[in-house]
Structures are given as C-alpha cells and as structure tokens.
Amino acid sequence: MELKHRLTGWESKLQVIPITGMGGAGKTTLARNLYDDSLVKDHFDVRAWVTISQTYIVEDVIGGLLADFGVVIDKVKEKSVQVLTQILWKNLKGRRYIIVLDDMWSTEVWDDMKRIFPDDGNGSRIMLTTRLQGVAVYATDSFSPPHRISLLDEDKSWYLLCQAVFGQEGCPPEFQELEDIGKMIARNCNGLPLATSVVGGLLANSAMTREFWGYVADNVNSIAIEHEEHCSEILSLSNKHLPHHLKPCFLYFGAFPEDYKIPVTKLIRLWIAEGFLRPSRSKSLEAVAEGYLNDLIDRNLVIVCRRGSNGKTRTCTMYDLLRDLCIKEAQNENFFHIINRFAQFSPQDMNNIPRRLIMHPDIPEGSDINECMESMTLTRSLLCTGCVLPTLPFYQNFRFLRVLDFLKAEFSKFPFDFRFLVNLSFPESLKKLTLIGSMLSWKDMSIIGSLPHLEVLKLKEYSFTGAVWEPVEGEFSRLKFLLIERLDLVRWIAENTHFPCLEHLIISDCMDLEAIPSGIGDIATLKVIDIDETTPALLLWRQSSRFWRSSETWRIMSFKLLYVPIRSVCKDRKKSCRTLHIFIINDGDYIHNRSCN
C-alpha cells in the first residue's frame, strides 16, 4: 500500500521510485503487480515498461518505450539517440505517465535516461528495479527513498512452499510427516521467493517421500555461499532433477532475449524443428509440446504472460536468474553458444562451436565475426535476435543447417545465399505460410506455389517485391485463403486455373495495384473478396465489372469494396446469385448497401 500511495499520491513533482533487492527477491514481480493494478492504471494517461539489463542499448530502450505507447518507428537502429529522444519527449509532454525501467545495472544508465523524461508537475512517476543499492540511491533523492524488498520470514517461506507443492489447500493430513523436513527446506531457501517456489515445483513433481524430501533438504542446506549465488545454486538443483525429455526444452529458453515474451506457437515450432519431442501415436507433436510447456510452468520454471480465451498459454517468459542458469548450463554442456559483445571468441574457437549458435544484438563490429561464421560448417541451428547481420556470402558454409530463425534481424539486402542451405526447405505437409518483409522476387513464388498441401498464404509488408506477378498454372492446387497486404505489386496476371480452390481473397493497402484479374471471377469455389479502403478502389471496381461479366453465374458469397466513387451496382441480377453484399461510399457523402438474392 505504501508504494501504491507513492505512485498515486498528491505529490505533483516527477518522482523516481526505486525497488531494490537481491536476485530472486521479487523486485520485478512487485513492480509488475503495481504496474497492472487497476487503480494505478486508471491514474495515469500513458504507461510503458522496458527492461534495461546488462546489454543496454539506448536506442533499443527508447524504441521499447515508444512501442509500449503504440508509436511505431521504422528502422529504430538507423535513428539517432537525439531523434528518438525528441519523439519520446513529444509523446510524454503534458501527459501524466508511469514508466518502469526494469533491471538497471549502473548509474551511467540512469545518467543517460533521466533527461529523456519531462517533468510537467502533473504527478508522473518512474519506477526502476535494481539489485544494486548504490544505483537505487543514485537515481532518487531524500524525499523518495528506495524501497528495499524484505526477505521472507520462516512462516511465509513455509507458506509459499506449501502453495507451490500442494496448492491453495496447503499441506494435507496424509503428508503431515513431511512438514518438519519441508520447513527445513523453506528455511534453507533464505527467504528468497524465487528459490522457494522453484524448489516447491521440484517437490510437487517428485516422489512425496521423506527420503526424497530429506535429499532435497540436505542439498539445499549444503549450499553455504553468498545469497546471490545461493539462489542460483538452488535453481540449479531443480534443473538437475528435470526429466531427461524436458532438459533441452528448458535450456532452449536461454536462447531468447531477456524478458522477451515468447509466442508459444513460435516456441513449439522451434522445439519440433530441433527434434526435442517424443512422438506419440495418440497426440500431435504440437499437443506433446504443449504438455512439455505446461510441465515447465507447473514446476515454476516458466512464467505465463498471456492466455487465450481457451485457457491455453499464448506467450511466456522466464525470470532473469533462471534464464542465466539456462545459458550457463547450455554453454557448459555445449548445447548452444551465444555471440554478443560480452562473448570472447575467435575463428579458432568457432571450430568447436556447438550445434546451435545464438546471435544477440550489439555483436562486435569488424571482420572477425564474418571470419568466424565462415568456419562454422557443422552448425545445425542459427537463431538471430535483433541483429544487423553481415551481408558477406557466408551462409553457404552452413551446409548442415536445419533450423534458421530471425527475430527482428536486419539485412541491407536479403541474403539469397540461403539457396545453398540444402537442408532448409519447406516441408511438403505445410498448410499455412505467412511471409513478412522478406522482399523476395516474384520469380521465387514457384517454390511456394509448388507446395502440394498449402491452404493458407499471407503475403505481408513487402514479402515480395516487383511490379508483375504472373502465377504458373498447376501451382497452388489446394490454396483456399490468400492475403495480399502492403505490396508494391502493379499488375497481377492470373486466371481461374491458377487458384482452382480459392475461397477467400483479401487485398489490403496495395496502393499500386491496377486491377483484380478478371479470371478470378471464374473460380467456382470463391466466396469472399475483401478489398480495404487503402487500395485504389476505382480501378479495382472498373475491373471488377468486367470480372462480374466474365462469370456465367454469380458465385461470390460476399464482396466488399470501400470508398468506391461509383453509384451504379449490379443491375443485371442473375438467379444463381446467393448472397451478394456491395458497400459503396461515394466521396463520403452517401452509402449504398445492396443485396442480391
């Protein structure tokens, strides 16, 4: 309540509220609970959360804040700090805001950040979390002292452990014999909530016997080191007792950026591609992967960020200390290797590179990185996050590469040397494909069109570039759904035979497209055409008139055109037309809605 009052109280001056404590003490959890509190949310006009971390890059931090405000900045890395600061300042000026700077590691970071935030005397607040008391004191003044998180006492530690092991009901009567050992385990977790909950997850998924609980108590008790390392060692104990099939899935979390909200669909696809899952006759690989993920969640090793309406996990993440453990264990076991500005590497080191290579932002500049990557002929997986990647033709050296994932990676041009990666290809069973920003040539579309089971294709944000697209007959034999969005396509030359099973066509934000191919109207299966208002609809409509005349019967279930400056529609109704909806807006002065039945 004290912190909530400091956030929403009468003080009009901009206040900085540091939350400090050792790793695993619950700083981020406390800050998140306050940030998401309904009273706090209603009190501020805008709010944003960004993680600082040790790999601090000013441009990324400001870009993260702007993204939380809903401000999209193209090519953030190409903008100067001054330009980004001005954009952020303008978005904050005159508004009451709350900003969370999570996991700050140095006073220099605060020196860089503090001048970014305007003080309009309207009660704005900045919360920051840090393990370092010196940073917390430096960032505030005597009127707003740091809030230090207290460690749990023995009773609260035992309560938290019981919650993790037995749930809300606490320790049931049949397990009362475990209470004395359990209290010893809780006490030896030194009041650290993260360590206590993770050990609880281990106990909950293991044998409920005095022998095993005694074993855990002895191991936790034997860890007599500094608090920070104590927590890490306790977490390591949980990893040690993970079932064999869960270990690679757990370690793989270390490959993602710190505090990144991982889409579960992406995570599952990577696990499948890596071969981590045990096939089941009764379950799909996706269902098996969901079971693995839920097991890690039940062990308190993974945090659920968002659930869907069906209760399934949509995004997830991991506490920093657990991620650090994943990275440490993965590098010890040669499970993967990370390249960033903190990594010491040389071309000689790369000869012993593991199967998986992770490239994080702020990779050292210079030719060494290219020379190193040219020697990585045995790498099986390459994951790049937020990198500006070299353009030298080194990709052909990854001849054994089977997994390639780019997350917010930047190229000066698309590396067409990917064609040398003979083990990377679309699976023939692929049914859905979305391409965004890949800037491929239309001549490469035949690779996609040849996929025998493809049913859904979404082309977004300059995934293909070029003025003319002329599909090849015999391709897209099963395609049912086609989305074309924000492409520079001018002429689309197609007949009904090019998309024989198409049911739903969406065209959005294609400013240069001259017309819909008239042959599209002869596709017997077509039910919906949806063209949004950002597409030059006049030319499309003119072509669509020819399109309608080209059809012997009306087969379209729903046809929508927005902002079309034409008053005449569909005067020649044909009996076989089932439901035709046409919406016409003429220069915004009248709306015509006509249905043909």
ZIMO-V519078 format. One record per pair of residues at least 6 apart in sequence whose C-alpha atoms are under 7 Angstrom apart, sorted by sequence separation. I is the first residue (numbers start at 0). GAP is how many residues later the second one is. If there is no record, write none. Layout:
I:GAP / I:GAP
This chain:
20:6 / 33:6 / 34:6 / 129:6 / 188:6 / 270:6 / 278:6 / 295:6 / 296:6 / 306:6 / 307:6 / 329:6 / 330:6 / 584:6 / 19:7 / 162:7 / 188:7 / 222:7 / 305:7 / 306:7 / 583:7 / 584:7 / 18:8 / 161:8 / 276:8 / 305:8 / 583:8 / 51:9 / 136:9 / 161:9 / 303:9 / 305:9 / 582:9 / 583:9 / 135:10 / 185:10 / 304:10 / 305:10 / 582:10 / 49:11 / 276:11 / 303:11 / 304:11 / 581:11 / 276:12 / 303:12 / 304:12 / 581:12 / 62:13 / 302:13 / 303:13 / 580:13 / 581:13 / 49:14 / 219:14 / 301:14 / 302:14 / 580:14 / 49:15 / 301:15 / 302:15 / 579:15 / 48:16 / 301:16 / 336:16 / 578:16 / 579:16 / 47:17 / 58:17 / 300:17 / 336:17 / 578:17 / 579:17 / 58:18 / 267:18 / 335:18 / 578:18 / 48:19 / 334:19 / 335:19 / 336:19 / 337:19 / 338:19 / 339:19 / 378:19 / 576:19 / 577:19 / 47:20 / 333:20 / 334:20 / 335:20 / 336:20 / 337:20 / 338:20 / 339:20 / 373:20 / 376:20 / 377:20 / 379:20 / 380:20 / 388:20 / 400:20 / 478:20 / 553:20 / 563:20 / 564:20 / 565:20 / 576:20 / 47:21 / 267:21 / 334:21 / 335:21 / 336:21 / 337:21 / 338:21 / 339:21 / 340:21 / 372:21 / 375:21 / 376:21 / 378:21 / 379:21 / 380:21 / 381:21 / 382:21 / 383:21 / 384:21 / 385:21 / 387:21 / 388:21 / 395:21 / 401:21 / 466:21 / 467:21 / 479:21 / 480:21 / 488:21 / 552:21 / 556:21 / 557:21 / 558:21 / 559:21 / 560:21 / 561:21 / 562:21 / 563:21 / 564:21 / 58:22 / 61:22 / 65:22 / 248:22 / 339:22 / 340:22 / 349:22 / 375:22 / 376:22 / 377:22 / 378:22 / 379:22 / 380:22 / 381:22 / 382:22 / 383:22 / 384:22 / 385:22 / 386:22 / 387:22 / 388:22 / 394:22 / 395:22 / 398:22 / 400:22 / 401:22 / 430:22 / 431:22 / 441:22 / 464:22 / 465:22 / 466:22 / 467:22 / 468:22 / 469:22 / 475:22 / 476:22 / 478:22 / 479:22 / 480:22 / 481:22 / 482:22 / 483:22 / 484:22 / 485:22 / 487:22 / 489:22 / 490:22 / 494:22 / 502:22 / 503:22 / 553:22 / 554:22 / 556:22 / 557:22 / 558:22 / 559:22 / 560:22 / 561:22 / 562:22 / 563:22 / 564:22 / 45:23 / 339:23 / 340:23 / 352:23 / 354:23 / 355:23 / 373:23 / 376:23 / 379:23 / 380:23 / 381:23 / 382:23 / 383:23 / 384:23 / 385:23 / 386:23 / 387:23 / 394:23 / 397:23 / 398:23 / 399:23 / 400:23 / 427:23 / 429:23 / 430:23 / 431:23 / 432:23 / 433:23 / 434:23 / 435:23 / 436:23 / 438:23 / 439:23 / 440:23 / 441:23 / 454:23 / 455:23 / 463:23 / 464:23 / 465:23 / 466:23 / 467:23 / 468:23 / 469:23 / 470:23 / 474:23 / 475:23 / 476:23 / 477:23 / 478:23 / 479:23 / 480:23 / 481:23 / 482:23 / 483:23 / 484:23 / 485:23 / 486:23 / 488:23 / 489:23 / 490:23 / 493:23 / 495:23 / 499:23 / 501:23 / 502:23 / 503:23 / 504:23 / 505:23 / 506:23 / 507:23 / 508:23 / 510:23 / 552:23 / 553:23 / 556:23 / 557:23 / 558:23 / 559:23 / 560:23 / 561:23 / 562:23 / 572:23 / 338:24 / 339:24 / 346:24 / 350:24 / 354:24 / 355:24 / 356:24 / 357:24 / 358:24 / 359:24 / 360:24 / 384:24 / 390:24 / 392:24 / 395:24 / 413:24 / 427:24 / 428:24 / 429:24 / 430:24 / 431:24 / 432:24 / 433:24 / 434:24 / 435:24 / 436:24 / 437:24 / 438:24 / 439:24 / 440:24 / 441:24 / 453:24 / 454:24 / 455:24 / 456:24 / 457:24 / 458:24 / 459:24 / 460:24 / 461:24 / 464:24 / 466:24 / 467:24 / 468:24 / 469:24 / 472:24 / 473:24 / 476:24 / 479:24 / 480:24 / 481:24 / 482:24 / 483:24 / 484:24 / 485:24 / 487:24 / 488:24 / 489:24 / 492:24 / 494:24 / 495:24 / 500:24 / 501:24 / 502:24 / 503:24 / 504:24 / 505:24 / 506:24 / 507:24 / 510:24 / 514:24 / 515:24 / 555:24 / 562:24 / 92:25 / 103:25 / 104:25 / 157:25 / 160:25 / 346:25 / 349:25 / 350:25 / 353:25 / 354:25 / 355:25 / 356:25 / 357:25 / 358:25 / 359:25 / 360:25 / 383:25 / 395:25 / 413:25 / 427:25 / 430:25 / 431:25 / 432:25 / 433:25 / 434:25 / 435:25 / 436:25 / 437:25 / 438:25 / 439:25 / 440:25 / 449:25 / 451:25 / 452:25 / 453:25 / 454:25 / 455:25 / 456:25 / 457:25 / 458:25 / 459:25 / 460:25 / 461:25 / 472:25 / 484:25 / 491:25 / 493:25 / 494:25 / 502:25 / 503:25 / 504:25 / 505:25 / 506:25 / 508:25 / 509:25 / 510:25 / 513:25 / 514:25 / 517:25 / 91:26 / 93:26 / 95:26 / 97:26 / 98:26 / 99:26 / 100:26 / 101:26 / 102:26 / 103:26 / 345:26 / 349:26 / 354:26 / 355:26 / 356:26 / 357:26 / 358:26 / 359:26 / 360:26 / 435:26 / 436:26 / 437:26 / 438:26 / 448:26 / 449:26 / 454:26 / 455:26 / 456:26 / 457:26 / 458:26 / 459:26 / 460:26 / 461:26 / 471:26 / 495:26 / 507:26 / 508:26 / 513:26 / 517:26 / 520:26 / 536:26 / 537:26 / 88:27 / 95:27 / 96:27 / 97:27 / 98:27 / 99:27 / 100:27 / 101:27 / 102:27 / 104:27 / 248:27 / 359:27 / 435:27 / 441:27 / 448:27 / 459:27 / 470:27 / 495:27 / 507:27 / 515:27 / 520:27 / 536:27 / 537:27 / 88:28 / 95:28 / 96:28 / 97:28 / 98:28 / 99:28 / 100:28 / 106:28 / 157:28 / 247:28 / 346:28 / 434:28 / 514:28 / 515:28 / 517:28 / 518:28 / 526:28 / 527:28 / 88:29 / 105:29 / 109:29 / 156:29 / 517:29 / 520:29 / 521:29 / 525:29 / 526:29 / 527:29 / 528:29 / 529:29 / 530:29 / 531:29 / 532:29 / 3:30 / 156:30 / 520:30 / 525:30 / 526:30 / 527:30 / 528:30 / 529:30 / 530:30 / 531:30 / 532:30 / 84:31 / 106:31 / 523:31 / 526:31 / 527:31 / 528:31 / 529:31 / 7:32 / 153:32 / 177:32 / 180:32 / 184:32 / 187:32 / 517:32 / 153:33 / 163:33 / 180:33 / 183:33 / 187:33 / 156:34 / 7:35 / 160:35 / 164:35 / 184:35 / 160:36 / 163:36 / 164:36 / 180:36 / 194:36 / 201:36 / 159:37 / 163:37 / 197:37 / 152:38 / 164:38 / 151:39 / 156:39 / 160:39 / 164:39 / 194:39 / 198:39 / 150:40 / 151:40 / 194:40 / 197:40 / 150:41 / 260:44 / 245:46 / 51:49 / 263:49 / 44:50 / 45:50 / 46:50 / 47:50 / 48:50 / 49:50 / 50:50 / 51:50 / 52:50 / 263:50 / 44:51 / 45:51 / 46:51 / 47:51 / 48:51 / 49:51 / 50:51 / 51:51 / 52:51 / 53:51 / 262:51 / 263:51 / 43:52 / 44:52 / 45:52 / 46:52 / 47:52 / 48:52 / 49:52 / 50:52 / 51:52 / 52:52 / 262:52 / 263:52 / 43:53 / 261:53 / 262:53 / 43:54 / 260:54 / 261:54 / 260:55 / 261:55 / 260:56 / 259:57 / 258:58 / 258:59 / 257:62 / 253:69 / 252:70 / 253:72 / 252:73 / 253:73 / 27:74 / 250:75 / 250:79 / 231:89 / 235:89 / 200:97 / 201:97 / 200:98 / 200:99 / 27:101 / 197:101 / 26:102 / 197:102 / 196:103 / 197:103 / 254:103 / 13:105 / 12:106 / 13:107 / 12:108 / 22:108 / 11:109 / 12:109 / 13:109 / 14:109 / 15:109 / 16:109 / 17:109 / 18:109 / 19:109 / 20:109 / 21:109 / 11:110 / 12:110 / 13:110 / 14:110 / 15:110 / 16:110 / 17:110 / 18:110 / 19:110 / 20:110 / 11:111 / 13:111 / 14:111 / 15:111 / 16:111 / 17:111 / 18:111 / 19:111 / 10:112 / 19:112 / 19:113 / 19:116 / 6:118 / 17:118 / 15:124 / 24:124 / 19:126 / 24:126 / 16:127 / 18:127 / 19:127 / 20:127 / 15:128 / 17:128 / 18:128 / 19:128 / 20:128 / 16:129 / 17:129 / 18:129 / 19:129 / 272:130 / 24:167 / 25:167 / 23:168 / 24:168 / 23:169 / 24:169 / 23:170 / 23:171 / 22:205 / 21:206 / 23:207 / 50:208 / 23:297 / 22:298
